[in-house]
Amino acid sequence: MAKDDRAVQLRRGVIELAILALLDREPRYGGQIVEDLGARPGLEASSGTVYPLLTRLRAAGFVDTVWRESPVGPPRKYYSLTPTGRSEMHSLTFAWREMNVALDGLLEEVET
């Protein structure tokens, strides 16, 4: 696997967790998710990244969708977490924090 491919895979996992975390707060439509991620440096993601992830999350049963009227323009598809999605978000959050602590410790050892 090329260096860039590894970085893309790592980033995809981080963005997936970020999407689940955003949806844990409230339902959002796709464009809103792209905007919310873009407001957080390091989590920026294009619609070409976000929509396939949302499709995969829906296929896995982690999110549901509902169409809602928009105050401007056509109806929008809103995404919300399912109970299974909330459980997945908590599991991934725990794993992320555990790995982050371990990796930070290792990197500190290497840097000193």
C-alpha positions in Angstrom: 0.0 0.0 0.0 1.4 3.4 -1.0 2.1 6.0 1.7 -0.7 8.3 0.4 -3.2 5.3 0.5 -2.4 4.7 4.2 -3.0 8.3 5.0 -6.3 8.2 3.1 -7.4 5.1 5.0 -6.5 6.6 8.4 -8.3 9.9 7.5 -11.4 8.0 6.3 -11.7 6.3 9.7 -11.3 9.6 11.6 -13.9 11.3 9.4 -16.3 8.4 9.9 -16.0 8.9 13.7 -16.4 12.6 13.3 -19.6 12.2 11.3 -21.0 9.8 13.9 -20.2 12.4 16.6 -21.9 15.2 14.7 -25.0 13.1 14.2 -25.1 12.2 17.9 -25.8 15.9 18.6 -28.7 16.2 16.1 -29.8 15.1 12.6 -28.1 16.9 9.8 -28.2 16.9 6.0 -25.1 16.1 3.9 -24.1 19.6 3.0 -24.4 20.6 6.7 -22.1 17.8 7.7 -19.5 18.9 5.1 -19.8 22.5 6.5 -19.5 21.4 10.1 -16.4 19.3 9.3 -14.9 22.2 7.4 -15.3 24.4 10.4 -12.9 22.2 12.3 -9.2 22.4 11.1 -7.9 18.9 10.2 -11.4 17.4 9.7 -12.2 19.1 6.4 -13.9 16.7 3.9 -15.4 17.2 0.5 -18.9 16.0 -0.4 -17.1 13.3 -2.5 -15.8 11.9 0.8 -18.8 12.5 3.0 -21.6 11.1 0.9 -20.0 7.7 0.2 -19.3 7.4 4.0 -22.9 8.3 4.8 -24.1 5.6 2.3 -21.8 3.1 4.0 -23.0 4.1 7.5 -26.6 3.7 6.4 -25.9 0.3 4.8 -24.3 -0.8 8.1 -27.5 0.3 10.0 -25.7 3.1 11.9 -27.7 5.9 10.4 -31.3 6.4 9.2 -32.5 9.0 6.7 -35.6 11.1 6.4 -36.5 13.7 3.8 -37.5 17.2 5.1 -38.7 20.3 3.4 -36.1 23.0 3.1 -36.9 26.7 3.6 -35.1 27.3 0.4 -34.7 24.9 -2.5 -35.7 21.2 -2.7 -36.3 18.8 0.2 -33.1 17.6 2.0 -32.2 14.2 3.2 -31.4 14.3 6.9 -29.2 11.7 8.6 -29.6 10.6 12.2 -27.9 8.0 14.4 -29.7 4.8 15.1 -29.2 3.1 18.5 -26.7 0.8 16.8 -24.9 3.8 15.4 -24.7 5.5 18.8 -23.2 2.3 20.2 -20.7 2.2 17.3 -19.8 5.8 18.0 -19.1 5.1 21.7 -17.1 2.0 20.8 -15.0 3.9 18.2 -14.5 6.8 20.6 -13.2 4.5 23.3 -10.9 2.8 20.8 -9.7 6.1 19.4 -8.9 7.5 22.9 -7.1 4.3 23.9 -5.0 4.2 20.8 -4.2 7.9 20.9 -2.9 7.6 24.5 -0.7 4.6 23.6 0.6 6.2 20.4 1.4 9.5 22.1 3.4 7.6 24.7 5.3 5.7 22.1 6.0 8.9 20.1 7.3 10.7 23.2 9.7 7.8 23.8 11.0 8.0 20.2 11.4 11.8 20.3 13.4 11.8 23.5 
